[in-house]
Amino acid sequence: MENYLIIAPITLVLVCAVYLLIWLADWWKVFVLSFLTNGDRIVIPNKNWGERAAAFVYSHRHTRFRGSISHTAADDFNFFMVIPGHHHHPENLEANDKLCLQILKGTKTILRRFDPKEFAAIVRLVAERDFDGGDTARVRIVRIRDLVSPVVYKVLHRMIFDEEAGDADVAMYRTAHRSITNMLKFRSHMDYAGRYEVYKYLLRTVAAHEDEMREIFGADRHPISNDAIAKAIFAVFFQTAVVQLTEAIAHVVIEIFLNPAVEARLRSDVRDDDYLGNVVSETLRLFPLFTAGRRFTADDIVVPGDLINGADKVVAKGTEIVFDYSAYMRGDDTRRRFDPRRFDGAVPHYTPFGFDTNRPCPAEKVSRTVVNVVASVLVSKFKFYPSTIHMSRLPNGGLSMMAPKGEKDWGGAVFRTMWLGFQIIDRIDRAQLVFFSLYYTPLLVRESKRFQVMKNYLEGKRVCIPEMNNI
């Protein structure tokens, strides 16, 4: 009893210290990144602009991404974060751009390559094979995001090239994925060499499937090089898709095991697709894949007064629009509770994949299939004991204790000791992340300003990065 009287206040102090450090890191990132933007800026929804007004502005046809509308250092930073595929990601191109149309066509063709049932069977086969035996047969501490990244990579490789990925290729990408996610979380520098290695591998693979790839991307109508195809695949699939899917799976698994009633129902029938679909939808509502979207207005937008409880409001051309997906979907307190049953009916303000009227993510069906199937396999095989702090940014990659299903229930002093040790490791990891963030945020901003990726692209110049062969 005396031990617990000592441990309890220590744990409370650690938790409070971690939250304070996380707040400090967030403030620091906002402060540093604020210097990248010039001109007017609106964050929506806010106290004056509710969900309806926010949806009207962000989904408007005049709300675009391209910094050519109003080029700022923030555009260089956004392009910098996805090199070498910076100018081959559809989100960074104009909708009427021929290259954009080709890449979108190729992306949608790849996403439709397999019948939905056949694709689900492929995902299940890959996941079952990866999570059988080896390291998964013992109790250990894992980052769920990193645990599932090889599965997601293999699935995407099969979907794109219709062939199995080699073990060496998986190992290469697993290393690259870890460096990419760490960089996106501001906990490491840009691994130029690692990205370039993945790009060169994709270039070789595209060349080996040249006829098929050129047909998929419509090279018969508009010329497109193997280089452009490889960079598009890197940006769309092997950066954006892998990062978003692995984090979505981690969020779903964490929420399942933080909610005993949800876990119990899924364990009783892990293939209850309707309920599992509701769990995934509710998780994406509370922990959206895109925390915030950033675009510019290509022309003046008149917001009707009935949407903002006042007179009509004009959003001037060149205004930066920051759309807060979390605030939009979570709304008031009654919508902040985790409750999969809400999806038995219609759910207002639910747009985890963007708005249909303005360039939504085309991979919603494929993404849901991957997340649903991988999560169901994990629930059927393992018991997770995730960190009690669950945040949208998933700063520690979903750190969790993982035990094979069938292990006897843990309890007593041994379990409490292991659990306390894990919680301390988790807090230390988060504190470490804060200090990394304080250092790497201004470093990455400085790097993006040095290379001016988007400015060089708009001027038709090459970006001189020696580690990437001056792409």
C-alpha positions as CSV (number, residue, x, y, z in Angstrom):
1,M,0.0,0.0,0.0
2,E,2.8,2.4,0.8
3,N,4.4,1.7,-2.6
4,Y,1.2,2.8,-4.3
5,L,1.0,6.0,-2.2
6,I,4.4,6.8,-3.6
7,I,3.8,5.7,-7.2
8,A,0.5,7.5,-7.7
9,P,1.8,11.0,-7.2
10,I,4.9,10.3,-9.3
11,T,2.7,9.0,-12.1
12,L,0.5,12.1,-11.9
13,V,3.4,14.4,-12.1
14,L,4.8,12.5,-15.1
15,V,1.5,12.7,-16.9
16,C,1.2,16.5,-16.2
17,A,4.7,17.1,-17.3
18,V,4.2,15.2,-20.6
19,Y,1.0,17.2,-21.4
20,L,2.9,20.4,-20.7
21,L,5.8,19.5,-22.9
22,I,3.4,18.4,-25.7
23,W,1.6,21.8,-25.5
24,L,5.0,23.5,-25.6
25,A,6.0,21.5,-28.7
26,D,2.7,22.3,-30.5
27,W,3.0,26.0,-29.6
28,W,6.6,26.0,-30.9
29,K,5.7,24.4,-34.2
30,V,2.8,26.8,-34.8
31,F,5.1,29.7,-33.9
32,V,7.8,28.6,-36.3
33,L,5.5,27.7,-39.2
34,S,3.6,30.9,-38.9
35,F,6.6,32.7,-40.4
36,L,6.1,30.8,-43.6
37,T,2.8,32.5,-44.4
38,N,2.2,35.9,-45.8
39,G,-1.2,37.7,-46.3
40,D,-4.6,36.8,-45.0
41,R,-5.3,33.5,-43.3
42,I,-8.5,32.0,-42.0
43,V,-8.8,28.8,-39.8
44,I,-12.2,27.2,-40.2
45,P,-14.5,26.3,-38.6
46,N,-14.3,28.9,-35.8
47,K,-16.6,30.6,-33.4
48,N,-17.9,32.9,-36.1
49,W,-17.8,30.4,-39.0
50,G,-19.6,27.2,-38.2
51,E,-19.5,23.8,-40.0
52,R,-21.8,24.9,-42.8
53,A,-19.7,28.0,-43.7
54,A,-16.5,26.0,-43.4
55,A,-17.7,23.3,-45.7
56,F,-19.0,25.9,-48.2
57,V,-15.6,27.7,-48.4
58,Y,-13.3,24.7,-48.4
59,S,-15.3,22.7,-50.9
60,H,-15.7,25.7,-53.2
61,R,-14.3,25.4,-56.8
62,H,-12.1,28.5,-56.2
63,T,-10.4,27.0,-53.3
64,R,-7.2,25.4,-54.7
65,F,-3.8,24.2,-53.4
66,R,-1.4,25.6,-55.9
67,G,0.9,28.2,-54.5
68,S,1.1,29.8,-57.9
69,I,-2.1,31.5,-56.8
70,S,-0.3,33.1,-53.9
71,H,3.2,31.7,-53.5
72,T,4.7,31.7,-50.0
73,A,7.5,30.0,-48.2
74,A,4.8,27.6,-46.9
75,D,4.4,26.2,-50.4
76,D,8.1,25.5,-50.6
77,F,7.8,23.7,-47.2
78,N,4.8,21.6,-48.4
79,F,6.6,20.6,-51.6
80,F,9.8,20.0,-49.7
81,M,8.1,17.4,-47.4
82,V,7.2,15.1,-50.4
83,I,10.3,15.2,-52.5
84,P,11.2,13.7,-54.9
85,G,7.5,13.4,-55.9
86,H,6.7,17.0,-55.0
87,H,5.5,18.1,-58.4
88,H,3.8,14.8,-59.3
89,H,1.3,14.6,-56.4
90,P,-2.2,15.5,-57.7
91,E,-2.9,17.7,-54.7
92,N,0.0,19.9,-55.8
93,L,-1.2,20.3,-59.4
94,E,-4.0,22.2,-61.0
95,A,-7.1,20.2,-61.8
96,N,-6.9,21.0,-65.6
97,D,-3.2,20.3,-65.8
98,K,-2.5,17.5,-68.3
99,L,0.0,15.8,-66.0
100,C,-2.4,16.0,-63.1
101,L,-5.2,14.4,-65.2
102,Q,-2.8,11.6,-66.3
103,I,-1.7,10.9,-62.7
104,L,-5.2,10.9,-61.4
105,K,-6.3,8.6,-64.2
106,G,-3.4,6.3,-63.5
107,T,-4.1,6.4,-59.7
108,K,-7.8,5.5,-60.2
109,T,-6.9,2.7,-62.6
110,I,-4.5,1.2,-60.1
111,L,-7.1,1.5,-57.3
112,R,-9.7,-0.4,-59.5
113,R,-7.2,-3.1,-60.5
114,F,-8.8,-5.8,-58.3
115,D,-12.4,-6.7,-57.6
116,P,-13.2,-5.6,-54.0
117,K,-13.6,-9.1,-52.7
118,E,-10.4,-10.3,-54.4
119,F,-8.6,-7.3,-53.0
120,A,-9.9,-8.0,-49.5
121,A,-8.7,-11.6,-49.8
122,I,-5.2,-10.4,-50.9
123,V,-5.0,-8.0,-47.9
124,R,-6.1,-10.8,-45.5
125,L,-3.6,-13.3,-46.9
126,V,-0.7,-10.8,-46.6
127,A,-1.7,-9.8,-43.0
128,E,-2.2,-13.4,-41.9
129,R,1.2,-14.4,-43.3
130,D,3.0,-11.5,-41.7
131,F,1.5,-11.9,-38.3
132,D,2.1,-15.6,-37.9
133,G,5.1,-16.7,-35.8
134,G,8.4,-15.0,-35.4
135,D,8.5,-11.9,-33.3
136,T,4.7,-11.9,-33.1
137,A,4.7,-15.0,-31.0
138,R,6.0,-13.3,-27.8
139,V,5.0,-10.4,-25.6
140,R,6.7,-7.2,-26.6
141,I,6.5,-3.5,-26.9
142,V,5.6,-2.3,-30.4
143,R,4.8,0.8,-32.3
144,I,1.6,-0.3,-34.1
145,R,2.3,2.0,-37.0
146,D,5.7,0.4,-37.7
147,L,4.3,-3.1,-37.0
148,V,1.8,-2.8,-39.9
149,S,3.9,-0.8,-42.4
150,P,5.4,-4.0,-44.1
151,V,1.8,-5.3,-44.6
152,V,0.6,-2.0,-46.2
153,Y,3.7,-1.8,-48.4
154,K,3.3,-5.3,-49.7
155,V,-0.4,-4.8,-50.4
156,L,0.2,-1.5,-52.3
157,H,3.1,-3.1,-54.2
158,R,0.8,-6.0,-55.3
159,M,-1.9,-3.5,-56.2
160,I,0.4,-1.4,-58.4
161,F,2.6,-3.9,-60.0
162,D,0.6,-7.1,-59.6
163,E,3.5,-9.0,-58.1
164,E,4.9,-9.8,-54.7
165,A,7.5,-7.5,-53.2
166,G,10.9,-9.0,-52.3
167,D,12.1,-9.3,-48.7
168,A,15.0,-6.9,-49.4
169,D,12.6,-4.4,-50.9
170,V,10.3,-4.6,-47.9
171,A,13.3,-4.1,-45.5
172,M,14.4,-1.1,-47.6
173,Y,11.0,0.5,-47.5
174,R,10.4,-0.2,-43.8
175,T,13.6,1.8,-43.0
176,A,12.5,4.6,-45.4
177,H,9.0,4.6,-43.9
178,R,10.3,5.0,-40.4
179,S,12.5,8.0,-41.4
180,I,9.6,9.5,-43.4
181,T,7.2,9.4,-40.5
182,N,9.8,10.6,-38.0
183,M,10.5,13.6,-40.3
184,L,6.7,14.3,-40.7
185,K,6.5,14.3,-36.9
186,F,9.4,16.7,-36.7
187,R,11.5,14.2,-34.8
188,S,14.3,13.7,-37.4
189,H,16.0,15.4,-40.4
190,M,15.1,14.7,-44.0
191,D,16.6,11.3,-45.1
192,Y,17.5,12.3,-48.6
193,A,19.5,9.2,-49.4
194,G,16.7,6.9,-48.1
195,R,14.0,8.6,-50.2
196,Y,16.3,8.6,-53.2
197,E,16.8,4.8,-52.8
198,V,13.1,4.2,-52.8
199,Y,12.6,6.4,-55.9
200,K,15.4,4.5,-57.8
201,Y,13.8,1.2,-56.8
202,L,10.4,2.4,-58.1
203,L,12.1,3.7,-61.3
204,R,13.6,0.2,-61.9
205,T,10.3,-1.5,-61.2
206,V,8.3,0.9,-63.5
207,A,10.9,0.2,-66.3
208,A,10.4,-3.6,-65.8
209,H,6.6,-3.1,-66.3
210,E,7.0,-0.2,-68.7
211,D,4.2,-1.2,-71.2
212,E,1.6,-1.8,-68.5
213,M,2.5,1.4,-66.6
214,R,2.4,3.5,-69.7
215,E,-1.0,2.1,-70.6
216,I,-2.3,2.8,-67.0
217,F,-1.0,6.4,-67.1
218,G,-2.3,7.1,-70.6
219,A,1.1,7.6,-72.3
220,D,-0.6,6.8,-75.7
221,R,-2.5,10.2,-75.5
222,H,0.0,12.4,-73.7
223,P,3.7,11.5,-73.3
224,I,4.7,10.7,-69.7
225,S,8.2,9.5,-68.7
226,N,9.1,6.5,-66.5
227,D,10.6,9.1,-64.2
228,A,7.3,11.0,-63.8
229,I,5.4,7.7,-63.2
230,A,7.9,6.6,-60.5
231,K,7.8,10.0,-58.7
232,A,4.0,9.9,-58.8
233,I,3.8,6.4,-57.4
234,F,6.3,7.5,-54.7
235,A,4.3,10.6,-53.7
236,V,0.8,9.1,-53.9
237,F,1.3,5.6,-52.7
238,F,4.6,5.1,-51.0
239,Q,4.5,8.3,-49.0
240,T,1.0,9.6,-48.6
241,A,-0.9,6.3,-48.7
242,V,1.5,4.3,-46.5
243,V,1.7,7.0,-43.9
244,Q,-2.1,7.6,-43.7
245,L,-3.0,3.9,-43.8
246,T,-0.5,2.8,-41.1
247,E,-1.6,5.6,-38.8
248,A,-5.3,4.8,-39.4
249,I,-4.8,1.2,-38.5
250,A,-2.9,2.2,-35.4
251,H,-5.7,4.6,-34.3
252,V,-8.4,1.9,-34.9
253,V,-6.5,-0.7,-32.9
254,I,-5.8,1.7,-30.0
255,E,-9.5,2.7,-29.8
256,I,-10.6,-1.0,-29.9
257,F,-8.4,-1.9,-26.9
258,L,-9.1,1.3,-25.0
259,N,-12.9,0.5,-25.1
260,P,-13.5,-2.9,-23.5
261,A,-17.1,-3.2,-24.8
262,V,-15.9,-2.7,-28.4
263,E,-13.1,-5.2,-27.9
264,A,-15.5,-7.8,-26.5
265,R,-18.0,-7.5,-29.3
266,L,-15.3,-7.7,-32.0
267,R,-13.7,-10.7,-30.3
268,S,-17.1,-12.5,-30.2
269,D,-17.4,-12.0,-34.0
270,V,-14.3,-10.5,-35.5
271,R,-15.8,-10.8,-39.0
272,D,-18.8,-8.6,-38.2
273,D,-18.0,-6.3,-41.0
274,D,-20.8,-3.9,-40.3
275,Y,-19.8,-3.3,-36.8
276,L,-16.1,-3.2,-37.6
277,G,-16.9,-0.7,-40.3
278,N,-18.7,1.5,-37.8
279,V,-15.6,1.3,-35.5
280,V,-13.3,2.4,-38.3
281,S,-15.7,5.2,-39.3
282,E,-15.9,6.5,-35.7
283,T,-12.2,6.3,-35.3
284,L,-11.6,8.3,-38.5
285,R,-14.2,10.9,-37.3
286,L,-12.3,11.4,-34.0
287,F,-8.8,11.0,-35.4
288,P,-9.0,12.1,-39.0
289,L,-6.2,11.2,-41.5
290,F,-5.8,14.8,-42.4
291,T,-5.7,16.9,-39.2
292,A,-5.9,20.1,-41.2
293,G,-6.1,20.9,-44.9
294,R,-4.5,24.0,-46.4
295,R,-5.5,25.7,-49.6
296,F,-5.7,29.2,-51.2
297,T,-8.6,31.0,-52.9
298,A,-8.0,31.4,-56.6
299,D,-10.7,34.1,-56.8
300,D,-13.0,36.0,-54.5
301,I,-15.6,33.7,-52.7
302,V,-18.9,35.2,-51.5
303,V,-20.1,33.4,-48.4
304,P,-23.9,33.7,-48.0
305,G,-25.0,35.5,-44.8
306,D,-27.4,32.7,-43.8
307,L,-24.3,30.5,-43.3
308,I,-22.6,32.9,-40.9
309,N,-25.6,34.5,-39.2
310,G,-25.0,37.9,-40.7
311,A,-24.4,39.7,-43.9
312,D,-22.6,38.2,-46.9
313,K,-18.9,37.9,-46.4
314,V,-16.2,38.0,-49.2
315,V,-13.1,35.9,-48.8
316,A,-10.6,37.7,-50.9
317,K,-8.5,36.1,-53.7
318,G,-5.2,34.8,-52.3
319,T,-6.5,34.1,-48.8
320,E,-5.0,31.0,-47.1
321,I,-7.8,28.7,-45.9
322,V,-6.8,26.2,-43.1
323,F,-9.6,23.6,-42.7
324,D,-9.6,21.9,-39.3
325,Y,-10.9,18.4,-39.9
326,S,-10.9,17.5,-36.3
327,A,-13.0,20.6,-35.2
328,Y,-15.4,20.1,-38.2
329,M,-16.1,16.4,-37.5
330,R,-15.9,16.4,-33.7
331,G,-18.1,19.4,-33.1
332,D,-19.8,19.8,-29.7
333,D,-19.3,17.7,-26.6
334,T,-21.9,15.1,-27.6
335,R,-19.9,14.3,-30.8
336,R,-16.6,13.9,-29.0
337,R,-17.4,10.5,-27.4
338,F,-16.2,7.3,-29.0
339,D,-19.5,5.6,-30.0
340,P,-19.5,3.3,-33.1
341,R,-23.3,3.0,-32.8
342,R,-23.8,6.5,-34.1
343,F,-23.0,5.2,-37.6
344,D,-26.1,3.0,-37.5
345,G,-27.7,6.2,-38.8
346,A,-26.6,9.3,-40.7
347,V,-23.8,11.3,-39.2
348,P,-23.5,15.0,-39.9
349,H,-20.3,16.7,-40.9
350,Y,-18.5,13.4,-41.7
351,T,-15.8,14.0,-44.4
352,P,-12.6,12.0,-43.5
353,F,-11.7,11.7,-47.2
354,G,-12.5,15.3,-48.2
355,F,-15.5,16.9,-50.0
356,D,-16.9,15.3,-53.2
357,T,-17.2,18.7,-54.8
358,N,-13.5,19.6,-54.6
359,R,-10.9,16.9,-55.2
360,P,-11.6,14.2,-52.6
361,C,-9.3,11.4,-51.9
362,P,-10.0,8.8,-54.6
363,A,-8.8,5.9,-52.4
364,E,-11.7,5.7,-49.8
365,K,-12.9,2.2,-50.7
366,V,-9.4,0.7,-50.9
367,S,-8.3,2.5,-47.7
368,R,-11.3,1.2,-45.8
369,T,-10.7,-2.3,-47.0
370,V,-7.0,-2.3,-45.9
371,V,-7.8,-0.8,-42.5
372,N,-10.8,-3.1,-41.8
373,V,-9.0,-6.3,-42.8
374,V,-5.7,-5.6,-41.1
375,A,-7.4,-4.4,-37.9
376,S,-9.6,-7.5,-37.8
377,V,-6.5,-9.8,-38.2
378,L,-4.7,-8.0,-35.4
379,V,-7.8,-8.3,-33.1
380,S,-8.1,-12.0,-33.9
381,K,-4.5,-12.7,-33.1
382,F,-3.3,-10.3,-30.4
383,K,-4.2,-8.4,-27.2
384,F,-2.9,-4.9,-27.1
385,Y,-2.3,-2.7,-24.1
386,P,-1.9,0.8,-25.6
387,S,-0.8,4.0,-24.0
388,T,-3.6,5.7,-22.1
389,I,-2.8,9.0,-24.0
390,H,-4.3,8.8,-27.4
391,M,-3.8,11.8,-29.7
392,S,-4.6,12.6,-33.3
393,R,-1.0,13.2,-34.3
394,L,0.0,9.8,-33.0
395,P,3.4,11.2,-31.9
396,N,4.8,7.9,-30.7
397,G,3.5,5.7,-33.5
398,G,0.9,4.0,-31.3
399,L,3.3,2.6,-28.7
400,S,1.7,-0.4,-27.1
401,M,2.3,-3.7,-25.3
402,M,1.3,-6.6,-27.5
403,A,0.6,-10.2,-26.4
404,P,-0.5,-13.2,-28.5
405,K,-4.1,-14.1,-28.2
406,G,-4.4,-17.2,-26.0
407,E,-1.9,-16.0,-23.4
408,K,-3.4,-16.3,-19.9
409,D,-4.8,-13.1,-18.5
410,W,-2.1,-11.0,-16.9
411,G,-2.6,-9.9,-13.3
412,G,-1.0,-9.3,-10.0
413,A,2.2,-7.6,-9.2
414,V,4.1,-8.7,-12.3
415,F,1.5,-7.2,-14.6
416,R,1.3,-3.9,-12.6
417,T,5.1,-3.6,-12.6
418,M,5.3,-4.2,-16.4
419,W,2.4,-1.8,-17.1
420,L,4.0,0.9,-14.9
421,G,7.3,0.4,-16.7
422,F,5.6,0.7,-20.1
423,Q,3.8,3.9,-19.1
424,I,7.1,5.4,-18.0
425,I,8.7,4.4,-21.3
426,D,5.8,6.0,-23.1
427,R,6.1,9.3,-21.2
428,I,9.9,9.4,-21.8
429,D,9.3,8.7,-25.5
430,R,6.9,11.6,-25.7
431,A,9.1,13.9,-23.8
432,Q,12.0,12.9,-26.1
433,L,9.8,13.7,-29.1
434,V,9.1,17.2,-27.7
435,F,12.8,18.0,-27.5
436,F,13.4,16.6,-31.0
437,S,10.5,18.8,-32.3
438,L,12.0,21.9,-30.7
439,Y,15.2,21.2,-32.6
440,Y,14.0,19.8,-35.9
441,T,11.1,22.1,-36.7
442,P,13.2,25.2,-37.4
443,L,15.9,23.0,-39.0
444,L,13.4,21.6,-41.6
445,V,11.9,25.0,-42.2
446,R,15.5,26.3,-42.9
447,E,16.1,23.4,-45.3
448,S,12.9,24.1,-47.2
449,K,13.8,27.8,-47.5
450,R,17.3,26.8,-48.7
451,F,16.0,24.6,-51.5
452,Q,12.9,26.6,-52.4
453,V,11.4,23.5,-54.1
454,M,8.1,25.0,-55.3
455,K,9.7,28.3,-56.5
456,N,12.3,26.3,-58.5
457,Y,9.5,24.1,-60.0
458,L,7.4,27.1,-61.1
459,E,10.5,28.7,-62.7
460,G,11.3,25.4,-64.4
461,K,14.6,24.8,-62.6
462,R,16.0,21.7,-61.0
463,V,16.3,21.3,-57.3
464,C,20.0,20.9,-56.4
465,I,20.1,18.3,-53.7
466,P,23.4,16.3,-54.0
467,E,22.1,13.3,-52.0
468,M,19.2,12.9,-54.5
469,N,21.3,13.5,-57.6
470,N,20.0,17.0,-58.0
471,I,16.4,16.0,-58.9
